[in-house]
């Protein structure tokens, strides 16, 4: 931080740390860490709620806890496999995004270890823009979906064929995103393959 910024910051009683660089610094510190550990640290640092699950039974327990704690009544869910989880925890859901949905339960394309972001596509959120999703988003993913960086994710997308509506999201503390709603809660249930 420049001397001028420090001086102005002290006058305006602003903290000296540059929050925009915190995530980048943490990423640099973790550059030699395992991808799953690095992703979990950066995702959590950006404001996401990380939940490692050994199997689907544990994921179901965590999902049930999230639903109860967050008082979730109606969920947007367009994935057939995920609908089975919602049936077990007895939460109503809609296959299309509705104004009354207070959460979304979705899958993702990739988890990007470089900055803790989650890549979504048409397969996960249909034709909706990520900013239209409810304030509570629950994502189920597998460890095998973790990739090193955005370039690696894009290369895999290109190999798989055309994916529409590509976007990425991260926790609400991230300065890398376009402005998120301040009260968005992003939960990740990460399953072993």
N, C-alpha and C positions, 0 to 999 in steps of 0.2 A: 504494500500500500504506500502511495506517495506521501511525502511529508505534508503536502497541502491537504490531502484527504484526511490524514490523521488529525491535523489541526482543526479542520472544519468539523470532523466527527466529534472531537472533544467539546467544541463550542455547542454543537447541536445535541450533545449527550448520546451519540450513536456508538454502538459497539465497534471495536477496532477490527474484529475479524471480518473477513470478506466471505459472506455465506455462499456466494456463487462459486467460489473456488474450493469450498470444503469437500464437495463430492469428488472433484477432480483430484484433490490431494489424497483423499482416502483411496481412490482408485489407483493412484500411483503407489501408495504404500502397500496395496494388495496385489501388485502386478504379478508376483510370483506365486500367489495363493492358488489353491484349487478353484476351478471355475464355479462350482456350486457354493463354496464358502464366500468367494468374492461377490457373486450375485446376491447371496443372502444379506451380506453386510451392506452393500450399496442400496439394495431395495429397502431394507429397514432404515438406513440412514436417510433415505429420501421420504420417509413417512409411511411406508407400506407395512403391513402386518404379515410376517412370514410364519408359516406353519408347515413344518416338515412332517410328513405322514408316511409310515412304513408300508401301509397297505390301504385298501379302500375302506376297511372297517374303521380304521383310525381316522381317515378323512371324513367319514360319515359322522363320527363323534365330534370332530372339530366343527364341521358344518352345523351340526345341531346346536353346539354352544354359541356359535356366531349368530345364528338365527334367534336364539333366546336372548342373548346379551344385547343385541342390536334391535330387538323387537321388530323383526322383519315379518311382514304380513303377506306381501305380494312380490313375486320375483319375475323378472324377464329372463327367460331361458329358452333358447332355440335349439339346444343340443339334446338329442334323444337320450343319450347315456346319462347326462346330468339330470334329466327329468326324473329318472329312476331314483336318484339320491333325494330329490325334493319330495317324491312320493313317500319315501320312507320317513323323512322328518316332518311330513304332513304340512307342507307349505304350499299355498296356491301359487300358480305360475301362469304366465301368458307366453305364447310363442312369438308374439310381436311386442315391441316396446310400447307400453301404455303410460299415461301420465300418473296413474295411481301406483305404479311399481315403485317400491321403496328400495329395491336392490336388483342387481343383475348377477346371474350365476352363469359364467361363460368359460370356455376354453381359450387357449391362445395359440399362436404360431410358434413363437420363440421367446426365450428369456435371455436378455442380453447382459452378459456379465460385466462388460466394460463400464456401464453406468447404472445397472439395476433397473433397466426399462423392460417393459413387456410389449412384444409386437403382436398386434391384432390384425385381423383381416375380415373380409366379408364372411368367411366361414364361422367366425366367432360372434360378430355383432351385426350381421346382415348388412343392410344398406344404411344403417344409422351412423352418424358421426359420433366419435367417442365422447364429445362434450355433451351429448344428449342422454348419455347413460345416467342411471340414478346415482345418488350420492354414495351408495354402498355398492361396491363391486367385488364379487368373490370369483376368483379365477382358480381353476384346477389345471395343473400342468404336471408333466413328468420330468424327472432329472435329465433325461435324454434330450429335452428341448432347450437346454442351456447351451448357448453359443458364445464365442469369445467377444464378438463385437457386431455392430450393425452391418458391416461389410460381409461378414460370414453369414449372417441371417439373410441378407439380400441375395447372396450367391445360392443359398439353399432354396429360397423362394423361386429364383429363376430356374433352377433345375427341376423343381416340382411342377412348373407350368405357371400359367397366369393366375395370380391372386388379385382380387379387386379390393379396394377400400383399405389399403395398408395404412396403419397408423401405429403409434406406440403410446403407452401411458406409464406413469410411475407414481409413486406416493405424492401426496399433496405438498410436501416440503421441497420438492425438486425445483430448482431454478432453471432446469434444462427444458422443461415443458413450456408450451404456451400456457397462459394463465389458467390453472385449474380452479374449480370451485374450492374455496378454502376448507369446506367441511367434508370433502370427499374422503371416504375410507376405502382403501384398497387392500383386500385380503388375498393371500396366495396360499393355496393348499398344494404343496409340492410332494408328489408321490414318487416312490422308488419304482423303477421300471420292472 
